[in-house]
Structure formats: structure tokens, C-alpha cells
Amino acid sequence: MTTNLFRRDLLKTAPLAGFGLALGSVLPGSKSSAATKDAFTGAYDDGTYRLPPLPYDYSALEPLYSEQTLRIHHDKHHAGYVNGLNAAMEKLQAAREKGDYAAIRALSSDLAFNGSGHVLHTLFWHSMTPNGEQVPDNLAKAMTASFGSVQNAQAQFAAATKAVMSNGWGALVYEPIADKLLILQVERHQDLAVWGTTPLLVCDVWEHAYYLQHQNNRGAWVDSFLKLANWPMAAARLEQARTARPH
């Protein structure tokens, strides 16, 4: 299910608010899946985005991530960002046609917020796996080079993610200029990003991501996420990002 997510052309696409995956999608139920250009990442011919399917069953991550939480998170919250992104794109098209940019600040904000929310959620579903995978050698070497050890990287990721101010994300990213890994605290979906980085693994700490199961105990949710973390996916994304890195 993750093959298309790893495609090199996605890593070369201009980022939404610095988190660069062009993960196209369209509104659920609006058209048949046969109309898509790509079963996972493609947009429809008219340029609208879609809600991508999960790479596993709704119950696959239990008991660490409950089926009820996953259904609401994917089918309602992620779908809401897809709807918001499509609405922003439609309003921007209307503004261009009319030559009326009076609302450009609000529309640009809506585009960044909903677009980044869609990109991050799409990567988030693939950042988890029911298999409890170990950190592959290439990622372990990069973690050690950037943070001193795998354990240091995981500890910093956990601490940073738990301490995100209000709503946001923890993100392990690849920074190509220095050829190193960084751990970022992303506020909302688009703030505090570093341009040009490639996200490898992300953890959602908006309350809707965990409140049904953990109430206000964000720390317990982050600990559960790390037990579900899809390190092989992050390792594969790292290799593709390095391949695409200018030399």
C-alpha cells in the first residue's frame, strides 16, 4: 500500500507550507475511484483532491489506537481538511476569474492550513503500522549521526511531540542542505516548518487524534504512537529523499 507514497516524483514536488508531498485527493463519494489518475495519490482530472484510503483496516491498530478514534479521525477530520482544501482552491479560481483579490489573505491562509492538514494526515496514516517494526539500519545510522543514537532521536521526538504548544504535530524530517535529520514541532498544520525538508514520520497531537481514547493525556498517546511507528516507511522515504538531493 505504501509504494506510491514512496515515489520519487512526490519528493521533488514543491511543498505545502514546507512539508512537501503533493498527495492529491478528492472528496469522498464525489466520483468513482476508477476516475482517479492514481489509486493513492492522484487528483481527479478537474484538479480536486480526494480523501485517500487507509493502508490497513480500521481495527488494525487496536488496542494502541482504537477503531472508533481512527474512524472519526480519518472519515471526519481528515475529510474536513480535504473539503477545506478543495473549497479554498475553488475560491481562488473565482478570485482569479473576477480579478478580485480582496480576500487573498484569508484564502491563502485557508490553502496553507487545509493543504498542510491534508498532506500531514495522509503521511500520518502511513506513519503507523500494526507490525511493531524495528528501525532499519540506514535510518538508525542517520539518527545516530544527527542525534547521537537511535534512543536519543526517539526520546527527542517523544519530548518534542508531547510539548507541542496547543494543536500540532511532531515530525521527523530530512534536511537536504546539511544531509541530516531534524525533529520539528509543527503548530497547527503549517507553522514552524523548515522549508525544503522532507517529512519522514509524523505524529498528530491535535486533541481529535487521541481524546476519545486518552482524554487529555497526550503523553500516553505519544507513547502508544511510538509503539506503532512505521520506521521502515520512514527509512524508505529517507533513501528517496537522499537520492533526489542535489549534489
Secondary structure, 3 states (H helix, E strand, C coil): CCCHHHCHHHHCCCCECCECCCCCCECCCCCCHHHCCCCCCCCCCCCCCECCCCCCCCCCCCCCCCHHHHHHHHHHHHHHHHHHHHHHHHHHHHHHHHCCCCCHHHHHHHHHHHHHHHHHHHHHHHCECCCCCCCCHHHHHHHHHHHCCHHHHHHHHHHHHHCCCCCEEEEEEEECCCCEEEEEEEECCCECCCCCCEEEEEEECCHHHCHHHHCCCHHHHHHHHHHHECHHHHHHHHHHHHHHCCC
